[in-house]
Amino acid sequence: MTGIVKFWNPAGWGIITPHGAKFGDREREVFIHESKLPGGVSKLPEGQEVEFSLFPGVSPPRALTVSLLGKNAYVPIDQHRKAVAHGD
């Protein structure tokens, strides 16, 4: 699955909004902990595009693995919100 980092907390965790989910669709949001980030990465900027897998059978959804997509994958979250709101 792929998605966009919606939020990152300095305490070491964040929320991913999967592609195809409407912004604010809290049932589809995915929790991510810094321990699941690739080596050398300790935080994710809002708007970062990621690929992830889920822990099976866990609710709410939690990311099991995460990898960053694209060299310049960062998209400002406000730009992402506008794109999602307009169906882009």
N, C-alpha and C positions, 0 to 999 in steps of 0.2 A: 504494500500500500504506500501511497505518497500523501503528503500533506504539507501544511505551513505551520510553523511555530507561532501560536497565538500569543503566548505569554511565557516569560521566563522569570522565575523567582531567584534572587541572589542566594537563597538557602539551598539551591541545587536541584530544583525540579521545575517542570514546565508543563504546558498544555499544547497539544498538536490538534489542529483542525484538519481532518482528512479532506483531500480533494473530493469534490462532489457533495460535501456537506454544506448546508447553508450556515453562514456565520451566525453563531449563537445557538446552534443545534447542540445543546449540551449533552444529549444522550450519545452523540457520536464522537465527542471530544476524547482525546487519548492522553492519559497521564504519562509523563516521561521523567525518569530520575537520571541525574548526571552519571550514575554508575553504568548506564546503558549507552553512553556516548562513545564514539570512537576514540582511540588512544590520542592523548594530547589535547582533547577538547573538553573543556570544563563547563561551558555554558553555550547557549544558542541565542542568537539575536532574534527578536520578533521579526517575523516575515521570512525567516530562513526556510527554504524548501528542503524537506527530508523524505527519505524512504524508510519505512519501518515495518516491523512485524509485531504481532500481538501475542501476549501470553494467552494460551487457549483457555476458554471457559472462565475467564476472570471478568467480573463486573464491579465497578466501571472498568472500561478498557484500559490496559496498561501496555506500554511499548516494551517488547522483549529485546529487540535490536533496533539500532538507528544508524543511518548513514546520511551524510550531507549530499545534496544534489547540486551539481553545477558549480563552476568556479566562482561565478558571481550570482549565486542563487538568492542573495538577500533582496527582498522586496519590502519596502516600508509597509508596515501593517495597515496604515490608513489607505494606501494604494490597493492592497489586497482586499480590504473591506469594501472599497468602492467597486472593484472588479466583481466581487461576489454578489454584491447588492444589485448590480446591473446585469448579472448573468454572463459576464465575460469569461 
